[in-house]
Amino acid sequence: MKKLVAEIKEHINHYLVLLFILIFGALAFFYFQRVPQVQVLSVFITAVFYVVWGIVHHYLEEDLHLRVVLEYAAVALLGFLILLTLIKRV
């Protein structure tokens, strides 16, 4: 836990950008509740920005590898699919 806190303190700007991306995506998701097509678009855009953020973050840390990119893409895809099923279910 101490290592995580130290990592966040060291790269606070990176994590503030990530927080902004995720909050903006959540707000857009709830704001467009009555327009499912726009909800899907906002979730997709959030997922893309999440992957781009991960790539840029690890590039700046000089530890960018294909495995890292695939991991961020997998998490984004999983989140996208979960929210997509929630949107289409209603």
Buried (B, 14 or more C-beta within 10 A) or exposed (E): EEEEEEEEEEBEEBBEBBEEBBEBBEEBBEEBEEEEEBBBEBBBBBBBBBBEBBBEBBEEEEEBEEEBBEBBBEBBEEBBEEBBEEBEEE
